[in-house]
Amino acid sequence: MLMMSPFVRRSLFAAMIVSGLGLVGLPAHAQGIETAAKQAIITDYASGAVLMEKNADELMVPSSMSKLMTVYMVFDKLKTGAWKPNDRLPVSETAWKKHYKSEGSLMFLPVNSTATVDELLKGVVIQSGNDACSVLAEAYSGSEEAFAEEETRRSRQIGLTKSVFKNASGWPEPGHLMTARDLSVLARHLIGDFPEYYPLFSQMEFVFNKIKQGNRNPLLYNTAGADGLKTGHTAAAGYGLTASIKRNNRRIIMVLNGMSSMKERAEEAQRLAEWAFREWETYPLFKAGEIVVPDAEVWLGEAETVPLAAKDSLDVTLQRRLRSEMKVSTVYTGPIPAPIKVGDVVGKVVVTAPGMAPVELPLVATAEVRKLGFGGRISTAIKRTLWGAKK
């Protein structure tokens, strides 16, 4: 049975005027934008809504964007205290030989030298150093192969469903594959799980071994609010970018891959970022613990009503042109039978909009309501039968 008090009807109507929900899972052209990228996804950080996607679950060669998983592993070591920023790690001959004659990006670590964890992280994030990745991997797991296996296991634990790692750097190797959606999830974790380390991604340059190199993320130089994360390029994959842009209190995460040039990557990323901020908006609809239904009727309880609150916070994202078509309702079977405990899930808020699956937010009881004694239950039942009255 749908129950909605006048108070709730008024508050939800007000919410509908100023907020909405992201359309999830629609192809890019259906959301009003095309892209030259072969694989792409843009998500809203706060709500998780997908603003656009194209082949987002297609396994692809991620190139250096897969270094983000290596960074995640090292950030986790630092956060747990297992490693310290000033710990010095050895540059083995194995790690050095693997890269010194390659055409890949390097931090230019001398063989049999050492570098601090902090220096190596900067080498990975800013200089995209393949050699720095190998040094970190060997120190972490003993070998890069063992580290890659650990990366794959850890990636499943944080929600990456398809990614498989064969090395720490993204250097071309059969079976080293990710999806755009997995990269988006990984970026979200890097931002949310490690706020104390994430600012490293916006550092513009780094000098090591008397060699200065600039950050390769093009958005850092020309797009307001850009603050990370990582570029990638190989002949097999084309040019890619995993990026985060924050303006005011809103952040988007964007993953693009398979573009034909650095110029196309930079221009396409900037164009899509502007579209995402121009055409979409995110609003807080409910806060965790906020009373949504102040007086849900109770059946055979010592109290006649019980307030219902949002179990969690709910931020919603919607294309601005569709916000008037969103509908919000509260749903619960009423009267709610006693006994009721604080925190019992007794209903839900349902949010709908054209072209999307409904989104539900649980409603919980905020007060305990004991069941009436035998005499009270008999009296209430008689009154309801005769007059439909409350207790």
Secondary structure, DSSP 8 states (H G I E B T S, - for coil): -----HHHHHHHHHHHHH------S--GGGGT---S-SEEEEEETTT--EEEEESTTS-B--GGGGHHHHHHHHHHHHHHTSS-TT-EEE--HHHHHHHTTSSS------TT-EEEHHHHHHHHHTT--HHHHHHHHHHHHSSHHHHHHHHHHHHHHTT--S-B-SSSS----TT-BB-HHHHHHHHHHHHHH-TTTGGGGG--EEEETTEEEE---THHHHSTTEEEEEEEEETTTEEEEEEEEEETTEEEEEEEEEES-HHHHHHHHHHHHHHHHHHEEEEEEE-TT-EEEEEEEEESBSSSEEEEEESS-EEEEEEGGGGGG-EEEEE--SSEES-B-TT-EEEEEEEE-TTS--EEEEEEE-S-B-B--HHHHHHHHHHHHHH----
